[in-house]
Amino acid sequence: MSIKLILIQQVSQKTIMKKIQQLSLLIVIVILITACGSPQVGSVADMSDYEGLDDKETQVFIVSDVKDFLQRLDNKETFVAYFGFANCPWCNDAISVLNAEAKKKQINIYYINTRPNRWVKANSGIPDYDLLLKKVGQFLGKNEEGNAYLYVPFVFFIKDGDVIFAHQGTVDGYEPEFIPFSDELKEQLKEKYLQGFSLLS
């Protein structure tokens, strides 16, 4: 084998190794950025993207996820959990009503963001969705195929680890693109939430 060919092979191997190292570094950086960008379970939730939340300064939402939610059920805790996301019009209409009533009751709400990152395009895409269905699927709505599906906003009221009240959506017949969320509709939704809160004590 000629010296020239050996040198070319060595240069090619070094180039390949350098590319592999660069790719590995890039993967590590992406993982770190993703991990650092994720809010910590148990911390105060950043609700600034919710245009419908009137009082962002004294909101009651705590970061949670499906694993944390299920663990609280297994631990027989009493708590309220809200599933939703900031770009959902129904969620934006519901959030201020829920926040106001929870503040009056001095209760924190565990917030499970169903769009935790840009790669999750559907509620069913959240991590551990299958475990959620197994545990609380009987309380969820049905999709077109007749299967349990998490439609949002969804609020669970849990006492001693049992779901004692659950509310999906806002109020019957409300469509944000056609009807403004009037004080009358807010009052109807408030009554639903108050029903759930009243069962916690």
C-alpha positions as CSV (number, residue, x, y, z in Angstrom):
1,M,0.0,0.0,0.0
2,S,1.4,3.4,-0.9
3,I,2.2,6.1,1.6
4,K,-0.2,8.4,-0.1
5,L,-3.1,5.9,0.3
6,I,-2.3,5.3,4.0
7,L,-2.2,9.1,4.6
8,I,-5.6,9.5,2.9
9,Q,-7.1,6.7,5.0
10,Q,-5.7,8.3,8.2
11,V,-7.1,11.7,7.3
12,S,-10.5,10.1,6.4
13,Q,-10.6,8.3,9.8
14,K,-9.7,11.4,11.6
15,T,-12.4,13.4,9.7
16,I,-15.0,10.8,10.5
17,M,-14.0,10.7,14.2
18,K,-14.1,14.5,14.4
19,K,-17.6,14.5,12.8
20,I,-18.8,11.8,15.3
21,Q,-17.4,13.9,18.2
22,Q,-19.2,17.0,16.9
23,L,-22.4,15.2,16.4
24,S,-22.2,13.7,19.9
25,L,-21.5,17.1,21.4
26,L,-24.5,18.5,19.5
27,I,-26.8,15.7,20.8
28,V,-25.6,16.4,24.4
29,I,-26.2,20.2,24.0
30,V,-29.8,19.5,22.7
31,I,-30.5,17.2,25.6
32,L,-29.2,19.7,28.1
33,I,-31.2,22.6,26.6
34,T,-34.4,20.5,26.5
35,A,-33.8,19.4,30.2
36,C,-33.0,22.9,31.4
37,G,-36.0,24.4,29.6
38,S,-38.4,22.1,31.3
39,P,-40.1,23.5,34.4
40,Q,-39.4,21.6,37.6
41,V,-42.3,19.6,39.0
42,G,-43.5,21.3,42.2
43,S,-42.4,24.8,41.2
44,V,-44.7,27.7,40.6
45,A,-46.0,27.4,37.0
46,D,-45.3,30.1,34.5
47,M,-48.8,31.0,33.2
48,S,-47.7,34.1,31.3
49,D,-48.7,32.6,28.0
50,Y,-52.3,32.3,29.1
51,E,-53.9,35.5,27.7
52,G,-57.1,34.7,29.5
53,L,-55.5,34.7,33.0
54,D,-56.4,38.0,34.6
55,D,-54.2,37.7,37.6
56,K,-50.8,36.3,36.7
57,E,-49.1,37.8,39.8
58,T,-51.0,35.8,42.4
59,Q,-52.0,32.7,40.4
60,V,-52.2,29.3,42.2
61,F,-50.8,26.9,39.6
62,I,-48.0,24.5,40.5
63,V,-46.0,22.5,37.8
64,S,-47.0,18.9,37.6
65,D,-46.9,16.1,35.0
66,V,-48.7,12.8,34.5
67,K,-46.2,10.9,36.7
68,D,-46.6,13.4,39.5
69,F,-50.4,13.3,39.2
70,L,-50.5,9.5,39.3
71,Q,-48.1,9.4,42.3
72,R,-50.4,11.8,44.2
73,L,-53.3,9.5,43.5
74,D,-51.3,6.5,44.7
75,N,-50.3,8.5,47.8
76,K,-54.0,9.1,48.6
77,E,-53.6,12.8,48.5
78,T,-56.4,15.4,48.3
79,F,-55.7,17.9,45.5
80,V,-57.0,19.6,42.3
81,A,-55.3,19.1,39.0
82,Y,-55.8,21.1,35.8
83,F,-54.9,19.7,32.3
84,G,-54.7,22.3,29.5
85,F,-52.4,24.5,27.4
86,A,-52.0,28.2,26.7
87,N,-53.1,28.2,23.0
88,C,-56.4,26.4,23.8
89,P,-59.3,29.0,23.6
90,W,-61.5,27.1,26.1
91,C,-58.5,26.8,28.5
92,N,-58.0,30.6,28.3
93,D,-61.6,31.2,29.2
94,A,-61.6,28.7,32.1
95,I,-58.3,29.6,33.7
96,S,-59.2,32.9,35.4
97,V,-62.4,31.4,36.8
98,L,-60.5,28.4,38.2
99,N,-57.7,30.6,39.5
100,A,-60.1,33.0,41.3
101,E,-62.1,30.2,43.0
102,A,-58.9,28.3,44.1
103,K,-57.5,31.5,45.6
104,K,-60.6,32.1,47.6
105,K,-60.3,28.5,48.9
106,Q,-56.6,28.9,49.4
107,I,-55.9,25.8,47.3
108,N,-53.1,25.3,44.8
109,I,-53.8,23.7,41.5
110,Y,-51.5,21.2,39.9
111,Y,-51.0,22.2,36.3
112,I,-50.3,19.5,33.7
113,N,-49.4,21.3,30.5
114,T,-50.7,19.2,27.6
115,R,-48.3,21.0,25.2
116,P,-45.1,20.9,27.2
117,N,-42.9,21.5,24.2
118,R,-43.3,22.2,20.5
119,W,-43.1,18.5,19.5
120,V,-46.3,17.6,21.4
121,K,-49.1,18.3,18.9
122,A,-52.0,16.5,20.7
123,N,-53.1,15.9,24.3
124,S,-52.4,12.2,23.7
125,G,-48.8,13.0,23.0
126,I,-47.9,14.0,26.6
127,P,-45.5,11.6,28.4
128,D,-47.2,8.7,30.2
129,Y,-50.6,9.4,28.5
130,D,-51.2,5.6,28.4
131,L,-50.8,5.4,32.2
132,L,-53.2,8.3,32.6
133,L,-55.8,6.5,30.5
134,K,-55.5,3.3,32.6
135,K,-55.9,5.2,35.8
136,V,-58.6,7.8,35.0
137,G,-59.8,7.0,31.5
138,Q,-63.4,6.4,32.8
139,F,-63.7,10.1,33.6
140,L,-62.6,11.3,30.2
141,G,-64.6,12.1,27.1
142,K,-64.7,9.8,24.1
143,N,-63.1,10.5,20.7
144,E,-64.6,9.7,17.3
145,E,-63.6,6.0,17.6
146,G,-65.3,5.8,21.0
147,N,-62.1,5.6,23.0
148,A,-61.3,7.6,26.1
149,Y,-59.5,10.8,25.2
150,L,-58.3,13.8,27.3
151,Y,-60.1,16.9,26.0
152,V,-59.0,20.1,27.7
153,P,-59.5,22.1,29.8
154,F,-60.0,19.2,32.2
155,V,-60.1,19.6,36.0
156,F,-59.9,16.7,38.5
157,F,-60.9,17.1,42.1
158,I,-59.3,14.4,44.1
159,K,-60.0,13.4,47.7
160,D,-57.8,10.8,49.5
161,G,-56.6,9.6,46.1
162,D,-60.1,9.2,44.6
163,V,-61.6,11.3,41.8
164,I,-64.7,12.8,43.5
165,F,-65.5,15.3,40.7
166,A,-64.2,16.0,37.2
167,H,-65.1,18.7,34.7
168,Q,-64.2,18.7,31.0
169,G,-64.4,21.9,28.9
170,T,-66.2,25.0,30.0
171,V,-70.0,25.1,29.7
172,D,-72.3,23.1,27.4
173,G,-72.7,24.6,23.9
174,Y,-70.0,27.2,24.3
175,E,-67.9,27.8,21.2
176,P,-65.2,30.5,21.6
177,E,-65.1,31.5,17.9
178,F,-68.9,32.2,17.9
179,I,-69.9,33.3,21.4
180,P,-68.1,35.6,23.8
181,F,-67.4,34.2,27.2
182,S,-70.0,36.3,29.0
183,D,-70.3,36.9,32.7
184,E,-73.3,34.5,32.7
185,L,-71.2,31.8,31.2
186,K,-68.4,32.5,33.7
187,E,-70.9,32.1,36.5
188,Q,-72.1,28.8,35.1
189,L,-68.5,27.5,35.0
190,K,-67.8,28.9,38.5
191,E,-70.7,26.8,39.8
192,K,-69.2,23.7,38.3
193,Y,-65.8,24.4,39.9
194,L,-67.5,25.3,43.2
195,Q,-69.2,21.9,43.2
196,G,-65.8,20.2,42.9
197,F,-64.2,22.4,45.6
198,S,-67.1,21.8,48.0
199,L,-66.5,18.0,47.9
200,L,-62.9,18.4,49.0
201,S,-63.6,19.3,52.6
